[in-house]
């Protein structure tokens, strides 16, 4: 339904509501008004053309890729911190056991 047709239907429903107000008329007014508002909101964001669906799909894909990169980066940081902690622990055990003379030859 075009914007003009939607506005015309909303105008007709409002005129009908002036004479009698029932649940069906009120529901139809709310539905048409919300659809009209949604169309206006999409138009103000530039998402009212045939490329909008593809653009939104690309944005979702890009956002998913960004989340994957963030997750991988955090996993790499945690892995390196664990390696550093284990290496420090291993060096501490070697010093405690007096194994440093094997490394330096002194």
N, C-alpha and C positions, 0 to 999 in steps of 0.2 A: 504494500500500500504506500502510495506516495505521501509526501509531507502535506500536500494540499488536501488530498482525500482524508488523511487522518485529522487534519484541522477541521475540515468540514463535518466529519462524523462527530468530533468532539463538540462542535458548536450545536449540532442537531441534538445531541444527548443533553447538553446543558439547557437547551430550549424545552426539551421534553421534561426535564427535571423541574422547570418552573411551573408546569401545569400539574404534575403529579410526581411524587418521589416514592419509589419503591426500591427494594433491595437490588433487583436486576439492573435498573437504570443507574443506581448509585455505583454498583460494581462495574458496569460498562464505562462509566465516566472515569473511575479510578484507573481502569486498565488502559483506556485510551490516553489519559493524561500522563500516566507513567511511561507508556511507549513513546509518546511525543517527547517527553523529557529525556528519555534515553537516546533517542535519535539526535536531539539537540546537543546532548553531552558528547556523544561520539563525533558529531560534526565539529564541535569546538576543539576536540583533540586531533582532528584531522584523520579520523578513522571511519569516515563515511563513504569511502569509495571501494571499488572491487579489490584493491590491493591490501586492504586493511587486514583481512584474515591471514594472508601470507606474512605481512609485517609482524603481526602478533605471534605467529608461529616462530618466526625468526628470532624475535625478542625472547620468547620462552626458551628456545634452543640455546641462545647466547647466555641467558641467565643460568641454565642448567650446566653449561660448560664452565662458567665462572665458579659455580658451587663445587664442581668436580675439582677444579684447580685449587681452590681454597682447601678442600679436604685433603688433597694430595700433599699440599705444602705443609699442612699441620702434621700429617703423618710422617713426612720426611724430617721435620723438626723434632718430633718426639723420638723417632728412630735414632737420630744423631745424638740427642741428649742421653738416651739409654746407652748407646755405645760409649759415650764419654764417661758416664757414671761407671759402667762396667770396667773400662780401661783404668780409671782412677782406683777402683776397688782392687783390681789386679796388681797395680803398681804398689798400693798400700800393703797388700799381702806379701809381695816380693820384698819390700823393705823390712817388714816385720820379721820375715823369716831369714833375713840376712843374705838374700840371693843377689844383692846388688854387686857383690864382688865378682860374680860370674859375668856380669855385663861389662864392667870396667877393667877387669883383669888386675886389680890392685889388691 
